[in-house]
Structure formats: structure tokens, C-alpha cells
């Protein structure tokens, strides 16, 4: 297995931070410089979504649609039909929150190369509160046929993912956070649509995670190692199509998985992993994320604590789950033996 390069400062106090959306802005600009078919459309949030970099460099390839998210994707689909490669940006609460049906019907159904860029996703939005904290987007988008779903871990990976979507266009959704988050991958870290990556090898637990939560998963694995539990961290930047081989290789080894996402666990990454495991490798799986709750107003750091999505909290909860499952297995074993002897 090829090592996945991480920034040497990743798990230290010196780790740098930057909004993931900044990486998207750089990636879109680079994609536009490489291919004149790349165009950008926005719903009146150009600076917030970092699309202004593209707009300033290529004003004739930029369309300001205004506060009209349904029109945003239908116009983009028309441009795609004319041979363009459109990227549409808004807050995830509005796109895909308000234009899911238009994207499904005009882009995905017709296999048009339209990418929805959902910025300000997750509880990372902070003080804007539940109305703007899009937590259902992974579930919404992964059920649309013919659609790719990407959640970069940091700004460097977001830049790579954006360029990849431009060079391999198709109906897609890319999920971006608002606040600055740790930058722990490097220029040499690989990214390929449809691939998952083992960031840390382990034998006891598979921590399978995506987006901003990958960093918290790495922190949790470090803490668990000090407690005698060897955790393998699998980063899944492409939630759909899922890299089944990498995930199965991990869970077949560890026989237990914990999934982590800054989104509703119903229909999200945890559901995707559970669906795969139920068919190919039935194992215990505990899912960590938003458990049938809306978000709340607060600082991003405080909200991570409230919803127990910090590395130390995840380490505590995963360890507790392991202990409970181990205890349950030890109690069940005699009964299973007795049943076998009885038959």
C-alpha cells in the first residue's frame, strides 16, 4: 500500500488552517485557464463561495444568476448542452437545498456535465444556525442516479477535486465548508475521483470518514493508539461512487467500523458503508454525525463539542462502543456454544 503523504505538522499545534472553499476558488481558476469550456454561474454569493477569482479573470465566462437557485442549475444545464463545462455555486442550504429537482431532471437525467458547488455545508457554518447548516446534502445527492458526490478534507484537496471534476466532467456535487479548517494533506497527496485513501494503518478499528471530519478522525486514532487500540483511518473524499475495494479491505481486517461525517447519518457516508458491508462483509458499524437533529447557532468549535464531533470526544465514544460490543460478544458466546451443541 502506497503511503498517503500528510503534512508533518498535521497533528501538532502548528497545523495551518484555511477555508476549504478557498481551495475550490483556486481550483476553478486553474481549470478555467486550462480549458476555455469551463464556465461559472453563481446565485449572488460570488465572494462567499470564492468564485470571484474566476469572475475577475474570465468575466465573459461568468454568469450572475441572482437569488434564483432553480434557474441557476437549469441555465447551467443548457450551457452544458451547448458544450460548456459549468460550475454553479451557492450555499449548500440553497443549492442543492432548493434546486434538487431541477438538477436531477435537467443535469443528471440528461448526463450533462454540471457541477453543483455547495458551500457553507455542515455545522461549520456556525452562528448562521439551523436554517443555513446544510446537513442533508450527502443523502440528497447520493440517491440521484448518475451523480458523483465529493467532500474534500481540506483546501488543498478541494483544489485538486475541482480540477479533476473539470477534466472529467459529469453530473456532480462538491461539498465545501465555510470556516477555516486544518490543512493536513500536501501537494503530493493523491486525489482521484472514486478513490478512498488509507491515511493511517490499524488492526482493531476502521475509522471511515470524509470531508472536515477526516482530520478529527486522525486525532481520534492518535488518542486511541495511546489507549491500546489500533485504528485504521480511511478517508473517503468521493462518497459516490464509493471505493468499495479500499473500504472492504479495511473492514475485513479490523472487523469493526466507525463512520464519521459532518452531516445526517441517515443516508450519508455511514449509510453507504453499512449498505456495502451488509452485502459483502457484515460487521458491527457505529455511525457518528448528526443523529436526526437540526443544527444550532454557535461557533464552529463549540458546535463540534455540542455534537461530539471533536477528535477527543470521538475517541471516547468509539472506545466505549468497542468495550460494549466486546462485552456483549463475551456474554453471547456461551449461549451460541450451547445452541450449537443442542443441535
HUWO-V658390 format. One record per run of one state. SS is the DSSP state (hx for helix, st for strand, lp for the rest). FROM is the first residue (numbers start at 1). TO is the last residue. If there is no record, write none. Layout:
# HUWO-V658390
ss=SS from=FROM to=TO
ss=SS from=FROM to=TO
This chain:
# HUWO-V658390
ss=lp from=1 to=5
ss=st from=6 to=6
ss=lp from=7 to=16
ss=st from=17 to=19
ss=hx from=20 to=34
ss=lp from=35 to=37
ss=st from=38 to=42
ss=lp from=43 to=51
ss=hx from=52 to=57
ss=lp from=58 to=58
ss=hx from=59 to=61
ss=st from=62 to=64
ss=lp from=65 to=68
ss=hx from=69 to=81
ss=lp from=82 to=84
ss=st from=85 to=91
ss=lp from=92 to=99
ss=hx from=100 to=108
ss=lp from=109 to=114
ss=st from=115 to=119
ss=lp from=120 to=120
ss=st from=121 to=121
ss=lp from=122 to=122
ss=hx from=123 to=128
ss=lp from=129 to=133
ss=st from=134 to=134
ss=lp from=135 to=136
ss=hx from=137 to=142
ss=lp from=143 to=147
ss=st from=148 to=151
ss=lp from=152 to=154
ss=hx from=155 to=167
ss=lp from=168 to=171
ss=st from=172 to=175
ss=lp from=176 to=179
ss=st from=180 to=182
ss=lp from=183 to=184
ss=st from=185 to=185
ss=lp from=186 to=196
ss=st from=197 to=200
ss=lp from=201 to=204
ss=st from=205 to=209
ss=lp from=210 to=212
ss=hx from=213 to=226
ss=lp from=227 to=230
ss=st from=231 to=235
ss=lp from=236 to=237
ss=st from=238 to=240
ss=lp from=241 to=243
ss=hx from=244 to=254
ss=lp from=255 to=255
ss=st from=256 to=264
ss=lp from=265 to=268
ss=hx from=269 to=280
ss=lp from=281 to=283
ss=st from=284 to=290
ss=lp from=291 to=299
ss=hx from=300 to=306
ss=lp from=307 to=310
ss=hx from=311 to=342
ss=lp from=343 to=343
